[in-house]
C-alpha cells in the first residue's frame, strides 16, 4: 500500500521535487523485493531516468547498476554504467568513468577496461583525458604491452602542454628509459617539442589585439631600460651645460663687434 502512495506522489510532482520520492521509492522497492520482481524494478528505474535532469542522474544510475550486479546480469550493469557516463553532469563524468572502470575490473578483469579507457579519452576534457591516458598507459605497461603503452603515451601527449604538465612527460621519459631505446627516446623528445610549439602558437593566437602593442611598449630588460634612462639624463645634463656656456661666448662676440663699430665711428669723425 505504501508503494502506491509513492506512485501517486510521483505522478503529482515533477523534477526536481520528485527526486527524493524516486530515490526513496526505488531503494525501498529493491530492499523489499530484491530479485523477485526484477523486471518491475527495471521498469521503475527506466521511468525514473526518463526526463531526469543531469544533476540528479548519478545517484539513480548507481542504484540501477547495483540492482543489476546484485540480482540481474553483470553485462546489464556495465551497460547502465556506460549510459551513466554520458548522462551525468560534465564535472561528474570523470568520476563516473572511474567507477565504471573499477566495477568492470571487479566483474570481468582489467582487460575489459581497455574499451572504457578509450571511450574516456574521446569523451573527457583535456585535463581529465590526460589523467586517464596516464593510467591506461601504466596498465598496459603492467600487462607487458609495451607497444600499446607507447601508443597511448603518444596519443595522450596532445593533451599535455610541456610547460604545465611536466609530470606526464616525466612518466613517459621514465617509461622510455626502462622499456625503449635511443630511437624511441628521440621520438619522444621530438613529439614533446612539437606539442610545445603547438601550444605556444595557440597562446599567440589567443592574445588580445592590443597585446602586441603592449609587449612592444614594455621593455624586455628592465635593467637595460634603466641604463638608457640614465644615459638620456646624462645627455640632457651635458646639453644643458653646453647651452649655458654658449650665451657667454655670444656675449663676448657681441662686445667685440660693438668695440669695432665705435672705432669706425671715431675714424669717420676725424676724417671729417
Protein Blocks (a to p, Z undefined) as FASTA:
>chain_A
ZZmmmmmmmmmpccfklmmmmmmmmmmmmmmnommlmmlmmmmmmmmmgopafklmmmmm
mmmmmmmmmmmcfklmmmmmmmmmmmmcfklmmmmmmmmmmmmmmmnojklmmmmmmmmm
mmmcfklmmmmmmmmmmmmmmnopaklmmmmmmmmmmmmcfklmmmlmmmmmmmmmmmmc
fklmmmmmmmmmmmmmmmmmmmmmmpcfklmmmmmmpcfblklmmmmmmmmmmmmmmmmm
mmmmmmmmmmmmmmmmmmmmmmmmmmmmmmZZ
